[in-house]
Amino acid sequence: MIKQVKVLFLALLVSVLCVPIVCRAEEGSPISPVYGSNIKDGSYEVEMTSSSSMFRIVKAELQVNDGNMTAVLTLSGTGYLKLFMGTGEEALKSPEESFIPYVEDAEGAYTYTIPIISLNREFDCAAYSKKKEQWYDRKLSVLSSSLPEDAFLLDDGEYTMDIALDGGSGRATVASPAAITVSQGAITASVVWSSPDYDYMVVDGVKYLPVNTEGNSVFEIPISALDKEIDVAADTVAMSKPHEIAYILTFHSDTLAKKSGTGIHIAIITAFCVAAVFVVIIFAAVRKQKKRAQND
């Protein structure tokens, strides 16, 4: 019996100690796009992905200036004369001034300076082959995880912030303040509408579905800028047929407030309470067994 008690006690102790680890693991949600307005001005060496091994990026430097981002790419070879921000089909219909020519660096490698709208999101980039004399479609992305932690304007965590809504008929509202989550520079807002009839939102050309199935419609959307008007659309099914309505959201940074880590604290306290109850029950059982043995 004593051996069983020790094993059970150790198991409970391990489960209690693991609670904070589990809570942190649950925070690893998919990374949202990161915009230049969320990054401090400066130059950063970053990791970029390419959809083609024939377009291998050996070095990428992200440059941020007043919310605008560009990246200087250095390729492994010298086979591409120019780039176009879009597809090869679109490049064929575009004027020469829209193309990005290569610039040789000190070592003779080909470099290209391209605009970056956001990190963590794939974008089209067509490359013109010197040898084949044709455009090839590539998809590229810049990973925010490759930036140093001190590059971001906000620390990772949970916040609240006042949100203003304009547009539409004026009858719809959103809850304010809104819950804000920051992860590796990505700022995500939980937008709670005053109606359950919104079935999707469109932000920066991307469609977002509700994160709830009951009550008023709730969406988790990325924030591209603070203190600036953000154009969004929301589709309502309250009318005779679905209707997409244009709105403007503004997030006010002067109202930003950090949430306390009550969720983790409550989980830890709960685990300790459960463990304490089990310990009391176990020792009561041991004491009862000892008394029974003495009586025998």
N, C-alpha and C positions, 0 to 999 in steps of 0.2 A: 504493500500500500504506500509506504514512504517513497519507494522508487517511482511509482506512478505519479505521486504528487509532485516530485521534483521535475519529471518530464513535462507535466502539464503546466507547471509554473514557468519553466523555461520557454515553452511555446507561447504562453501569454506575454512574457516579457519581450520576445522577439516581435510579436505582432504589434505591441505598443510602440517599440522603437522604430518599426517600419512605417508607422503612420505618416510622419512628415515626408518620407521618401515617396510614398504613394501619392500624396497631395502634390508634390512637385512634379511628378511624372504626368499627372493629369493636366498640368498647365501646358504641356507640349502640343498645343493645337496647331492646325495648319497655319503657316505663315502667310499673312496678308501682304499686299503690295506696300512697299515703302517709297514715299515720295521725297523729293529733294527738300521740301519745306520741313521735313522731320530730321534732317541731317545738318550738322554743323558745317559751315564753309570750310573747304580745304581739299587736299588731294589725298586719295587713299588707294593703295594697291588692293584690288578685289579679285574675286574668282568669278569667271564667266563661263557659262556652258554653251556648247554649240551642238546643233543637231547632226552635224556632219564631221567625220574624222578628216575630211579633205579641207575643212576650214578650222584649223586648230589654232586656238588662241594661246600663245605662250606667256603673254603678259597683258594685264589690263589695269589701267589707272583711272579711277573715277574722280572727276573734278566737280565740286559743288560750289556754286556761287549764287547767293541770294535765292536759294530754292531751285535754281536751274542746274541740271546735271548733264555732263558729257562724259564720254569714256574714250580713252586713247587705247586702241587695240594694236597689239603687235602679233602678227601671224608667223607661223613656223616657216612659211615659204613665201615666194614672190610670184605666185601664179595669178593673182587677181589685180587688175588694173584699177578698179573702182567698185564702190559699194552703193547700194540704194536702199533707203529705209522703206521697205515694202516688198512686194513679190516681184519676181522676174517679169511677169505679165504686166504689172503696173509700170515697171521700169521702161518697157518697150514703148509706152505711151507718154513718157515723161521727158521734159527738156533736159539738155545736158547739164544745166546749172543745178539741177536737183541731185546730181551724182556726187559722191564723196571720193576724190582721188587719193591715191596712196602718197605718203611722204616717207622718204627714207630716213632712218635714224643714223646715228654715228657709225653703227655696225653694218649698215646697208640693209637692215630688215625693213619690211613694209609696215607702216603704221597708218591707222585711219582714225579720225576723230568723229565720233557719231553722237547724236543726241540720245539721251536716256529719259524716258517719261517716268518710269518707276522701276524699282527693284523687285525681284521675285516673280516677275511676270514675263513670259515668253513674248518676243516680238519678231516680226518678219524682217529679214535683211537679205537682199539679193546681192550676189557677188558675180562680177563680170570676169570670165576666164580669159586670160591673155592668149592661151594656146587654142582654146575651142571657140573663142569669140562669141560667147553666148552667156546668158544669165543663169545662175544656179540659185535656187531658193534655199535659205538657211533660216533656222530659228535660234535666236540667242536669248540669254537672260543673265542678269547680274544678281548674285546671291548676297542678300543683306547679312547673312551669317558670317561672311568673310570680312566684314567691317569691324574695327575695334569697338568695344562697348562704349568708350567715351566719345564716339563719333555721333551718337544719337542725342537729340535735344532732351528727350524724356527717358527716365529710367524705366526698366520693365516693372510692371505692377498694375494694380487696379485703381482706377480713379473715377471721379464724377465730374461732369462739366455741363454748364448750361447750353442749351441748344435752341435755336430759333428757326421757325418754319414760315416760309412765304410761298405764295402761289396757290394755284387751285381756286376753289370757290371761297376759301376762307373758313369753311366749316370744319375741316379736318385739323387736328392738332397732334403734336407729339409730346410725350412726357419729358419734362425738364426738371432737374438735371438728368442727363443720360449717363448710363454706365459706360465707362471707357476702359479698354484693355490695351496695354502697351507691351509688345513682345518683339525684341530685336529691331526696334525702330518702327515697326508697323503699329499704327494706331487704329483700333477698331472700336466702333460705337454700337451700342445696342439701342436701336431706334424703336420705341414703343408707340404705335399709332393709337388714336382714339376710336378706331373702328376695327372689327375683325374681318373686314371685307377686302383687304389688300392681299393679293396672291403673289406678287413679286415686286421687286424694286430693281431699277437699272442705275448703276453708278459707274461712271467712266467706261461705258460700253459693256459692262458685265452685268448679267442678271443674277440677282440674289433672291432666294426663296425664304419664306418665314422659317424661324427656328422653333416655333411652337405650333401646336395643333388645336389649342383651345384658348378662348379669350381674345383680346385685341391682338392684331397682327404685330409680331416682333421680328425685326431683321437685324442681323449683325453685318455692318458694312464698313469698309475702310474709309478713313478720313484722309483726304489728299492735302488739306490745308486747314490751319486754324485762323480764325478771325477773317476769313474770306468766304464769299458766297460760293457754294458748291451746287452745281446743277445736278439734279437727280430726277428720276421718274418713278411713279408708283402706279401699279395697275389695280383698279378697283372693280369688283364684281357686284357692287351694290346696285348698279343700274341695270337696265334691261339686257345689256350686253357688256362684256368687259371693256373698260375704258382706261387708257394710259394717260396719266395726268402729270404735267411738269411741275416740279417744286424746286425751292431753293432752301438748302440747309446752311446754317452758319453756327460754328462751334466757337464759343467765347473762351479764349485761353485764360483770361483774368479770373475765371470762376473755377479753374482746375483745382481739384482737391483730391488728395490721395486717400483711398480707403484703408482702414486698418485690416490686418490679417486675421479677422475674426473667424473665417472659415477654417483655417488650419488649426487655430487655437481651440475651437470647439471640437474638432475631430480628435485632437490630442487629449483634451480633457475627457471626452466621452470614452475614448479607449482606456484611459487610466481608471475611470470609474467602473467600467465593465471588468477590467482586470482585478480591481480591488474587491468587487463583489465575488468573483470566482475564488480569489484567495481566501476570503472570509468563509465561504462555503466549504472549501477544501480543508482548511484547518479545523473547522467545526466537525467535519466528518472524521478527521484524524483523532481529535480529542474524544469524540464519542466512541471510536474504536478502541482507544487506550482504556477508557473507563470500563468498556465491556470486557476487555482482556483481564483487567484487575479484578472484576467481579467473578470471572470464571476461576 
